[in-house]
Amino acid sequence: MDETASPAATIDCPYCAEPINPKSKKCKHCGEILDPQMRELELLKSQRNTPQVFMNAGGGAAAAAAASGVGTMLRRFPHWMHVLLVILSGGLWIPAYILMYLFRNKRYYY
C-alpha cells in the first residue's frame, strides 16, 4: 500500500503551500486549521483561557489596544524607578507630618 497520496488527490495548504488531503481540517505541516467551524471553536477556546486583565496599563484605551492586538506593546515599569519615586514622593509628606505634629491638639496628644 502506497503511503503517499497521488498529486491529483491533494491540494496545497493556503498557509504553507504544502500538499495536503482535500478533506483535511488541519494542515499537518504548519498546524493551521482549515475548517472554518473548527477555527472558530479554537478561537473561542483561546479567548476563554487568556485572562483579560490589564492592571496599571495606561487606562482603558491601552487595554483595548492590547486586547485587539493593535498598537504598541505595553512596556514594563522598572523596579528601581518605582523605588526611587516612592522614596521621593514619601519625602514630600515629611513637612505635612511636621505641621501636623506642631499644630496637634495638645489636650489629647502630648
Secondary structure, 3 states (H helix, E strand, C coil): CCCCCCHHHCEECCCCCCEECCCCCECCCCCCECCHHHHHHHHHHHHHHCCCCCCCCCCHHHHHHHHHCCCCCCCCCCHHHHHHHHHHHHHCCHHHHHHHHHCCCCCCCC
